[in-house]
Amino acid sequence: YNIVKLHMDAKLPFGLSVLVEQNISAAVIDAQHDFFSVVGETMSVLRHIACCVETIVYHDYCNYNVYGAIQFFVDAGLLAIRKH
């Protein structure tokens, strides 16, 4: 199977760490549409499952706050936007 339904809270310390053993290569972030929520969820992915995540997909990328949070990580050199 390639779909796994999980119930977890990304805001809890090590909330995503159970995913390390799941062979996950992508993460979808559908945070609240404010800068700090997007930054917090992105930090959780980078901190707890950076070993295996190759792609992060953001819901509402064109939203001003979501885009700003993504640019924060791009400017810091932690993320790169893949062009197709």
DSSP file with accessible surface (Angstrom, degrees, kcal/mol):
  #  RESIDUE AA STRUCTURE BP1 BP2  ACC     N-H-->O    O-->H-N    N-H-->O    O-->H-N    TCO  KAPPA ALPHA  PHI   PSI    X-CA   Y-CA   Z-CA
    1    1 A Y              0   0  278      0, 0.0     3,-0.0     0, 0.0     0, 0.0   0.000 360.0 360.0 360.0 145.8    0.0    0.0    0.0
    2    2 A N        +     0   0  154      1,-0.1     2,-0.5     2,-0.0     0, 0.0   0.311 360.0  75.7-117.2   9.8    1.2    3.5   -0.7
    3    3 A I        -     0   0  144      2,-0.0     2,-0.5     0, 0.0    -1,-0.1  -0.986  55.8-177.3-121.7 127.7   -1.4    5.4    1.4
    4    4 A V        -     0   0   89     -2,-0.5     2,-0.6     2,-0.0    -2,-0.0  -0.990  17.0-146.7-125.8 123.7   -1.1    5.5    5.2
    5    5 A K        -     0   0  173     -2,-0.5     2,-0.4     2,-0.0    -2,-0.0  -0.820  25.8-178.9 -90.6 122.3   -3.7    7.3    7.3
    6    6 A L        -     0   0   78     -2,-0.6     2,-0.6     2,-0.1    -2,-0.0  -0.937  22.9-155.2-123.4 146.8   -2.0    8.8   10.4
    7    7 A H        +     0   0  161     -2,-0.4     2,-0.3     2,-0.0    -2,-0.0  -0.965  41.7 128.8-120.4 110.8   -3.3   10.7   13.3
    8    8 A M        -     0   0   73     -2,-0.6     2,-0.6     8,-0.0     8,-0.1  -0.975  54.5-120.3-155.3 164.9   -0.7   12.9   14.9
    9    9 A D    >   -     0   0   74     -2,-0.3     3,-1.6     1,-0.1     6,-0.1  -0.941  13.2-163.0-115.7 109.7    0.0   16.4   16.0
   10   10 A A  T 3  S+     0   0   20     -2,-0.6     5,-0.3     1,-0.3     6,-0.2   0.680  87.7  66.2 -65.1 -16.2    2.9   18.0   14.2
   11   11 A K  T 3  S+     0   0  142      4,-0.1    -1,-0.3     2,-0.1     3,-0.1   0.668  82.0  91.9 -81.6 -16.1    3.1   20.7   17.0
   12   12 A L  S X  S-     0   0  100     -3,-1.6     3,-2.3     1,-0.1     4,-0.3  -0.496  96.3 -90.4 -76.4 147.4    4.0   18.2   19.7
   13   13 A P  T 3  S-     0   0  107      0, 0.0    -1,-0.1     0, 0.0    -2,-0.1  -0.359 113.3  -0.6 -56.3 130.4    7.8   17.7   20.3
   14   14 A F  T >  S+     0   0  137     -4,-0.1     3,-1.0     1,-0.1     4,-0.4   0.723  89.0 146.9  59.3  25.7    8.9   14.8   18.1
   15   15 A G  T <  S+     0   0   15     -3,-2.3     3,-0.2    -5,-0.3    -6,-0.1   0.775  73.3  38.8 -62.5 -27.1    5.4   14.5   16.8
   16   16 A L  T >  S+     0   0   16     -4,-0.3     3,-2.2    -6,-0.2     4,-0.3   0.481  86.3  98.0-100.9  -3.0    6.6   13.5   13.3
   17   17 A S  G X  S+     0   0   47     -3,-1.0     3,-1.6     1,-0.3     4,-0.4   0.771  70.7  69.4 -63.0 -23.1    9.5   11.3   14.4
   18   18 A V  G >  S+     0   0   90     -4,-0.4     3,-0.5     1,-0.3    -1,-0.3   0.722  89.3  67.0 -65.9 -16.0    7.4    8.1   14.0
   19   19 A L  G X >S+     0   0   15     -3,-2.2     3,-1.9     1,-0.2     5,-0.6   0.679  76.7  82.8 -78.7 -15.6    7.5    8.8   10.2
   20   20 A V  G X 5S+     0   0   63     -3,-1.6     3,-0.7    -4,-0.3    -1,-0.2   0.888  94.1  45.4 -57.2 -38.9   11.3    8.1   10.0
   21   21 A E  G < 5S+     0   0  176     -3,-0.5    -1,-0.3    -4,-0.4    -2,-0.1   0.448  97.2  77.2 -85.6   2.5   10.7    4.4    9.8
   22   22 A Q  G < 5S-     0   0   98     -3,-1.9    -1,-0.2    -4,-0.1    -2,-0.2   0.387  98.3-122.6 -96.0   1.6    7.9    4.7    7.3
   23   23 A N  T < 5 +     0   0  149     -3,-0.7     2,-0.4    -4,-0.2    -3,-0.1   0.931  47.3 172.6  58.1  48.1   10.1    5.3    4.2
   24   24 A I      < +     0   0   43     -5,-0.6    -1,-0.2     1,-0.1     3,-0.1  -0.754  19.9 175.8 -91.5 130.9    8.3    8.6    3.4
   25   25 A S        +     0   0   63     -2,-0.4    29,-2.8    28,-0.2    30,-1.6   0.466  64.4  43.0-113.3  -4.3    9.8   10.7    0.6
   26   26 A A  E     -a   55   0A  47     27,-0.2     2,-0.4    28,-0.2    30,-0.2  -0.987  58.8-163.0-141.4 151.0    7.3   13.6    0.5
   27   27 A A  E     -a   56   0A  16     28,-2.1    30,-3.2    -2,-0.3     2,-0.5  -0.985   9.3-149.5-131.8 143.5    5.4   15.7    2.9
   28   28 A V  E     -a   57   0A 107     -2,-0.4     2,-0.6    28,-0.2    30,-0.2  -0.964  10.2-159.2-112.1 127.1    2.3   17.9    2.4
   29   29 A I  E     +a   58   0A   6     28,-3.1    30,-2.8    -2,-0.5     2,-0.2  -0.940  20.3 166.1-111.3 117.9    1.9   20.9    4.6
   30   30 A D        +     0   0   97     -2,-0.6     3,-0.1    28,-0.2    28,-0.1  -0.620  24.5 161.3-125.4  64.6   -1.6   22.3    4.9
   31   31 A A        -     0   0   10      1,-0.2     7,-0.1    28,-0.2    35,-0.1  -0.212  51.4 -76.0 -78.8 173.8   -1.0   24.7    7.8
   32   32 A Q        -     0   0  120      1,-0.1     2,-1.4     2,-0.0     6,-0.2  -0.343  58.0-101.1 -62.2 157.8   -3.2   27.6    8.9
   33   33 A H  S    S+     0   0   76      4,-0.1     2,-0.4    -3,-0.1    32,-0.2  -0.135  88.4 102.9 -86.4  46.7   -2.6   30.4    6.5
   34   34 A D  S  > S-     0   0   54     -2,-1.4     4,-1.9    31,-0.1     3,-0.4  -0.930  78.5-116.9-125.1 153.5   -0.3   32.4    8.8
   35   35 A F  H  > S+     0   0   60     -2,-0.4     4,-2.6     1,-0.2     5,-0.2   0.899 110.8  49.9 -51.8 -48.7    3.5   32.7    8.5
   36   36 A F  H  > S+     0   0  158      1,-0.2     4,-2.6     2,-0.2    -1,-0.2   0.843 108.0  52.3 -69.9 -31.8    4.2   31.1   11.9
   37   37 A S  H  > S+     0   0   23     -3,-0.4     4,-2.4     2,-0.2     5,-0.2   0.931 112.6  45.2 -66.9 -44.1    2.1   28.0   11.4
   38   38 A V  H  X S+     0   0    2     -4,-1.9     4,-2.4    -6,-0.2     5,-0.2   0.931 114.8  48.1 -65.9 -43.4    3.7   27.3    8.0
   39   39 A V  H  X S+     0   0   22     -4,-2.6     4,-2.9    -5,-0.2    -2,-0.2   0.936 112.0  50.7 -61.9 -44.2    7.2   27.9    9.5
   40   40 A G  H  X S+     0   0   35     -4,-2.6     4,-2.0     1,-0.2    -2,-0.2   0.924 112.7  44.0 -62.2 -45.1    6.4   25.7   12.5
   41   41 A E  H  X S+     0   0   47     -4,-2.4     4,-1.9     2,-0.2    -1,-0.2   0.885 113.8  50.9 -69.9 -35.7    5.2   22.8   10.4
   42   42 A T  H  X S+     0   0    0     -4,-2.4     4,-2.9    -5,-0.2     5,-0.2   0.930 108.9  51.7 -65.6 -42.4    8.1   23.1    8.0
   43   43 A M  H  X S+     0   0   63     -4,-2.9     4,-2.8     1,-0.2     5,-0.3   0.890 106.6  54.6 -59.9 -38.6   10.5   23.1   10.9
   44   44 A S  H  X S+     0   0   10     -4,-2.0     4,-2.5     2,-0.2     5,-0.4   0.920 110.6  45.4 -61.8 -42.9    8.9   19.9   12.2
   45   45 A V  H  X S+     0   0    8     -4,-1.9     4,-2.2     1,-0.2    -2,-0.2   0.954 116.7  44.6 -64.4 -48.4    9.5   18.2    8.9
   46   46 A L  H  < S+     0   0   46     -4,-2.9     4,-0.4     1,-0.2    -2,-0.2   0.855 119.1  42.8 -66.7 -33.2   13.0   19.5    8.6
   47   47 A R  H  < S+     0   0  151     -4,-2.8    -1,-0.2    -5,-0.2    -2,-0.2   0.901 126.1  26.3 -79.7 -40.9   13.8   18.6   12.2
   48   48 A H  H  < S+     0   0   19     -4,-2.5    -3,-0.2    -5,-0.3    -2,-0.2   0.748 134.6  19.1-103.4 -26.1   12.2   15.2   12.5
   49   49 A I  S >X S+     0   0    3     -4,-2.2     4,-1.6    -5,-0.4     3,-1.4   0.105  76.9 119.6-134.8  28.1   12.1   13.6    9.1
   50   50 A A  T 34  +     0   0   54     -4,-0.4    -4,-0.1     1,-0.3    -3,-0.1   0.781  66.6  73.7 -63.5 -22.2   14.7   15.5    7.0
   51   51 A C  T 34 S+     0   0   99      1,-0.2    -1,-0.3    -4,-0.1    -2,-0.1   0.800 113.6  17.7 -61.7 -28.9   16.5   12.2    6.5
   52   52 A C  T <4 S+     0   0   27     -3,-1.4     2,-0.5   -26,-0.0    -1,-0.2   0.611  95.8 100.9-124.2 -14.2   13.9   10.9    4.1
   53   53 A V     <  +     0   0   23     -4,-1.6   -27,-0.2    -8,-0.2   -28,-0.2  -0.647  30.5 165.2 -83.6 121.1   11.8   13.7    2.8
   54   54 A E        +     0   0  153    -29,-2.8     2,-0.4    -2,-0.5   -28,-0.2   0.641  66.5  37.6-101.8 -24.2   12.9   14.8   -0.7
   55   55 A T  E     -a   26   0A  43    -30,-1.6   -28,-2.1     2,-0.0     2,-0.5  -0.997  58.2-166.0-135.8 134.3    9.8   16.9   -1.6
   56   56 A I  E     -a   27   0A  34     -2,-0.4     2,-0.5   -30,-0.2   -28,-0.2  -0.988  10.6-160.6-118.3 126.4    7.6   19.2    0.4
   57   57 A V  E     -a   28   0A  75    -30,-3.2   -28,-3.1    -2,-0.5     2,-0.5  -0.918   7.6-153.2-106.4 129.6    4.2   20.2   -1.1
   58   58 A Y  E >   -a   29   0A  30     -2,-0.5     3,-0.8   -30,-0.2     2,-0.3  -0.904  10.0-135.5-107.9 128.1    2.5   23.3    0.3
   59   59 A H  T 3  S+     0   0   84    -30,-2.8   -28,-0.2    -2,-0.5     4,-0.1  -0.579  92.0  12.4 -74.2 138.0   -1.2   23.8    0.1
   60   60 A D  T >  S+     0   0   61     -2,-0.3     3,-2.0     1,-0.1     7,-0.3   0.892  73.4 169.9  60.4  45.6   -2.1   27.4   -0.9
   61   61 A Y  T <  S+     0   0   98     -3,-0.8     6,-0.1     1,-0.3     9,-0.1   0.827  73.0  59.6 -53.4 -33.3    1.4   28.2   -2.1
   62   62 A C  T 3  S+     0   0  119      4,-0.1    -1,-0.3     5,-0.1     2,-0.1   0.600  77.8 110.6 -79.5  -8.1    0.1   31.4   -3.7
   63   63 A N  S <> S-     0   0   51     -3,-2.0     4,-3.2     1,-0.1     5,-0.3  -0.455  76.8-125.7 -64.4 137.0   -1.2   32.7   -0.3
   64   64 A Y  H  > S+     0   0  197      1,-0.2     4,-2.2     2,-0.2    -1,-0.1   0.894 107.3  42.2 -53.7 -48.0    0.9   35.7    0.8
   65   65 A N  H  > S+     0   0   63    -32,-0.2     4,-2.1     2,-0.2    -1,-0.2   0.882 115.4  49.1 -70.9 -38.7    1.8   34.3    4.2
   66   66 A V  H  > S+     0   0    3     -6,-0.2     4,-2.3     2,-0.2    -2,-0.2   0.952 113.2  47.3 -64.8 -48.1    2.4   30.8    2.9
   67   67 A Y  H  X S+     0   0   99     -4,-3.2     4,-2.7    -7,-0.3    -2,-0.2   0.915 111.1  52.4 -59.1 -42.5    4.7   32.1    0.2
   68   68 A G  H  X S+     0   0   28     -4,-2.2     4,-1.8    -5,-0.3    -1,-0.2   0.892 108.6  49.8 -62.7 -39.4    6.5   34.3    2.6
   69   69 A A  H  X S+     0   0    0     -4,-2.1     4,-1.4     2,-0.2    -1,-0.2   0.915 111.2  48.8 -66.2 -41.5    7.2   31.4    5.0
   70   70 A I  H  X S+     0   0    6     -4,-2.3     4,-2.2     1,-0.2     3,-0.4   0.936 109.8  51.8 -63.4 -44.1    8.5   29.3    2.1
   71   71 A Q  H  X S+     0   0   42     -4,-2.7     4,-3.4     1,-0.2     5,-0.3   0.847 101.3  62.7 -62.0 -32.5   10.8   32.1    1.0
   72   72 A F  H  X S+     0   0  101     -4,-1.8     4,-1.3     1,-0.2    -1,-0.2   0.931 109.1  40.6 -56.2 -45.6   12.1   32.4    4.5
   73   73 A F  H  <>S+     0   0    0     -4,-1.4     5,-2.3    -3,-0.4     6,-1.2   0.859 114.8  51.5 -73.9 -35.3   13.5   28.9    4.2
   74   74 A V  H ><5S+     0   0   37     -4,-2.2     3,-1.6     4,-0.2    -2,-0.2   0.947 110.1  49.0 -65.1 -47.0   14.7   29.4    0.6
   75   75 A D  H 3<5S+     0   0  128     -4,-3.4    -1,-0.2     1,-0.3    -2,-0.2   0.830 109.5  53.1 -62.1 -31.4   16.5   32.6    1.6
   76   76 A A  T 3<5S-     0   0   62     -4,-1.3    -1,-0.3    -5,-0.3    -2,-0.2   0.521 115.6-117.5 -80.8  -6.2   18.1   30.7    4.5
   77   77 A G  T < 5S+     0   0   64     -3,-1.6    -3,-0.2    -4,-0.3    -2,-0.1   0.631  86.4 112.4  80.3  14.5   19.3   28.0    2.1
   78   78 A L  S   <S+     0   0  103     -5,-2.3     2,-0.3    -6,-0.2    -4,-0.2   0.709  78.3  29.3 -91.7 -23.8   17.3   25.3    3.8
   79   79 A L        -     0   0   37     -6,-1.2     2,-0.4    -9,-0.1    -2,-0.2  -0.956  64.3-158.4-132.2 154.5   14.9   24.7    0.9
   80   80 A A        -     0   0   94     -2,-0.3     2,-0.5    -3,-0.1    -6,-0.0  -0.995  22.3-124.3-132.1 138.8   15.2   25.1   -2.8
   81   81 A I        -     0   0   70     -2,-0.4     2,-0.5     1,-0.0    -2,-0.0  -0.728  23.9-136.3 -84.8 125.2   12.3   25.5   -5.2
   82   82 A R        -     0   0  175     -2,-0.5     2,-0.4     1,-0.0    -1,-0.0  -0.694  15.9-152.1 -82.7 126.3   12.2   22.8   -7.9
   83   83 A K              0   0  178     -2,-0.5    -1,-0.0     1,-0.0     0, 0.0  -0.780 360.0 360.0 -95.8 141.9   11.5   24.3  -11.4
   84   84 A H              0   0  236     -2,-0.4    -1,-0.0     0, 0.0     0, 0.0  -0.607 360.0 360.0-111.4 360.0    9.9   22.1  -14.0
